[in-house]
Amino acid sequence: MTDHLNVKSQKIALDKEGFLKSLQDWDEEVASQLAIQEGIKLGPAHWEVINLLREFYKRHQLSPATRALISLVKRELGKEKGRSVYLMKLFKGSPAKTASKIAGLPKPDNCL
């Protein structure tokens, strides 16, 4: 894991786990680069969850952990998408951690 991303000839600082050091550095191009580092090519389904996460963070100043993310997705995007299997297919490993990273948000508190 590098300590920065090169996006539009700018160095974007990352912490040791690959999360943005400054949330203000996020934009869709940064998200795409973060996703590539995770081995993910973003599609419409990813953006749906990323935008939902960013809206949640704007309201609550909190990145939801996995259970809360599943409940949020189920409530906002429907029962079919609000399942851990669905989210794990989109965002490998811990969906809450990976999705928050790509969304430019802090790591959820109880994610390892």
SULWO-V122608 format. One record per residue. N is the residue number from 1. PHI is phi in whole degrees, 0 to 359 (999 if undefined). PSI is psi in whole degrees, -180 to 180 (none if undefined). NEAR is the number of other ideal C-beta (glycine too) atoms within 8 Angstrom. Layout:
# SULWO-V122608
{{N | PHI | PSI | NEAR} {N | PHI | PSI | NEAR}}
This chain:
# SULWO-V122608
{{1 | 999 | 129 | 7} {2 | 275 | 167 | 5} {3 | 266 | 7 | 6} {4 | 199 | 162 | 8} {5 | 247 | 145 | 11} {6 | 258 | 111 | 7} {7 | 227 | 126 | 8} {8 | 49 | 49 | 4} {9 | 51 | 32 | 3} {10 | 239 | 147 | 6} {11 | 266 | 119 | 6} {12 | 259 | 119 | 12} {13 | 287 | 136 | 10} {14 | 239 | 153 | 12} {15 | 277 | -177 | 8} {16 | 294 | -17 | 5} {17 | 260 | 1 | 7} {18 | 93 | 9 | 10} {19 | 276 | 150 | 11} {20 | 298 | 136 | 13} {21 | 285 | -33 | 7} {22 | 238 | 117 | 6} {23 | 298 | -23 | 8} {24 | 289 | -14 | 4} {25 | 283 | -9 | 11} {26 | 284 | 138 | 9} {27 | 207 | -179 | 6} {28 | 296 | -33 | 5} {29 | 291 | -40 | 8} {30 | 299 | -44 | 14} {31 | 302 | -44 | 14} {32 | 298 | -41 | 9} {33 | 292 | -41 | 11} {34 | 298 | -41 | 14} {35 | 296 | -43 | 12} {36 | 302 | -41 | 9} {37 | 299 | -28 | 9} {38 | 269 | 1 | 12} {39 | 77 | 29 | 5} {40 | 239 | 133 | 12} {41 | 257 | 117 | 5} {42 | 289 | 133 | 10} {43 | 235 | -177 | 6} {44 | 304 | -38 | 5} {45 | 295 | -37 | 8} {46 | 295 | -47 | 13} {47 | 298 | -35 | 9} {48 | 302 | -46 | 10} {49 | 287 | -43 | 15} {50 | 301 | -48 | 13} {51 | 295 | -38 | 8} {52 | 297 | -45 | 12} {53 | 298 | -45 | 15} {54 | 296 | -38 | 11} {55 | 294 | -43 | 8} {56 | 300 | -45 | 11} {57 | 296 | -40 | 12} {58 | 300 | -39 | 6} {59 | 284 | -39 | 6} {60 | 245 | -7 | 6} {61 | 53 | 44 | 4} {62 | 208 | 137 | 6} {63 | 266 | 121 | 12} {64 | 290 | 142 | 11} {65 | 287 | 176 | 11} {66 | 305 | -52 | 13} {67 | 300 | -43 | 6} {68 | 294 | -38 | 9} {69 | 296 | -45 | 15} {70 | 301 | -45 | 12} {71 | 297 | -42 | 9} {72 | 298 | -48 | 12} {73 | 297 | -43 | 14} {74 | 300 | -45 | 12} {75 | 293 | -42 | 6} {76 | 268 | -31 | 6} {77 | 243 | -5 | 9} {78 | 108 | 160 | 6} {79 | 300 | -39 | 6} {80 | 296 | -37 | 6} {81 | 272 | -22 | 13} {82 | 275 | 54 | 13} {83 | 226 | 144 | 10} {84 | 299 | -36 | 8} {85 | 299 | -45 | 6} {86 | 300 | -48 | 11} {87 | 292 | -35 | 16} {88 | 291 | -31 | 10} {89 | 292 | -37 | 5} {90 | 284 | -47 | 11} {91 | 236 | 101 | 14} {92 | 305 | 160 | 7} {93 | 69 | -127 | 7} {94 | 273 | 109 | 9} {95 | 302 | -39 | 13} {96 | 295 | -43 | 14} {97 | 292 | -49 | 12} {98 | 294 | -45 | 13} {99 | 295 | -40 | 15} {100 | 296 | -41 | 15} {101 | 300 | -50 | 14} {102 | 294 | -32 | 15} {103 | 283 | -2 | 12} {104 | 77 | 24 | 12} {105 | 253 | 165 | 11} {106 | 294 | 159 | 7} {107 | 296 | 134 | 10} {108 | 302 | 143 | 13} {109 | 307 | -45 | 6} {110 | 260 | 23 | 4} {111 | 266 | 135 | 11} {112 | 281 | none | 3}}
